[in-house]
Amino acid sequence: VLVNPATVLAQAWASMVDRHGRIRVPALRPAQVPADVRDVLAGLPVGGAPDDPTLDPDWGEPGLTPIERLVAWNTLEILAMESGSPARPINAIPSSAVMHAQLRFVVGTPWRDLASIVRAHLDAEGLQQVEVEVVASAAASRTPVSDPWVDWAAQSMARSTGKSIAILPNLAGTLPNDVFSDILGLPTLWVPHSYPACAQHAPNEHLLVDVAREGLQIMGGLFWDLGNTDTAPWPTRA
């Protein structure tokens, strides 16, 4: 009787994430969505464009809206996994199984302790034979929604474009923003210039002329307003 590594690894993953994609490890879950974050996200749509994938309403943390699940909560996902030879399976128990997973997380998650948290969880589940290795990591960051620079920037952009401005408390991607927010202690604002069908990171990644024009309009207005000491919330020197 031989242990099947693929079965063991599947059990390990099922102990960490349930069948609806909900994280089951308490230390890897945010305590809650802050009230101010929930307020700015209220009503913001996710998807709906012709080329967007269909959303799965029952996937992820229950009780959250799609935008809250995307921007304000942690997710634990499988990126790739393999055991044996899927392209040419043979009639034998595989000798090993490997999985590459990813934790997408918000501010407050103990990401530096990820390996030890997962190790302790698997040990408690009796899965000591599963090896854990963190191969890459980066900090999450979030400028408080209440920071005066947030409202200042939103008002500047609204004046420049004549449009309502959507505020995301943080991005859902991986960016080295902690260099500015944590190391330098600066409030940071990201102003994307794109649209949903830009095919980002794909062979046909592109930028529309009108989007580029609006981006110049927005940034020109922001830099102009930075020079207005009556409205820009520059800190007062002692």
Secondary structure, DSSP 8 states (H G I E B T S, - for coil): ----HHHHHHHHHHHHB-TTS-B--GGGS-S---HHHHHHHTT-----STTS----TTSSSTT--HHHHHHSS-EEEEEEEEES-TTS--SS--S-EEEEEEEE--TT--GGGHHHHHHHHHHHTT-TTS--------------TTSHHHHHHHHHHHHHHSS-----SS-SS---THIIIIIS-----------TTS-TTSTT----HHHHHHHHHHHHHHHHHHT-TTTS------
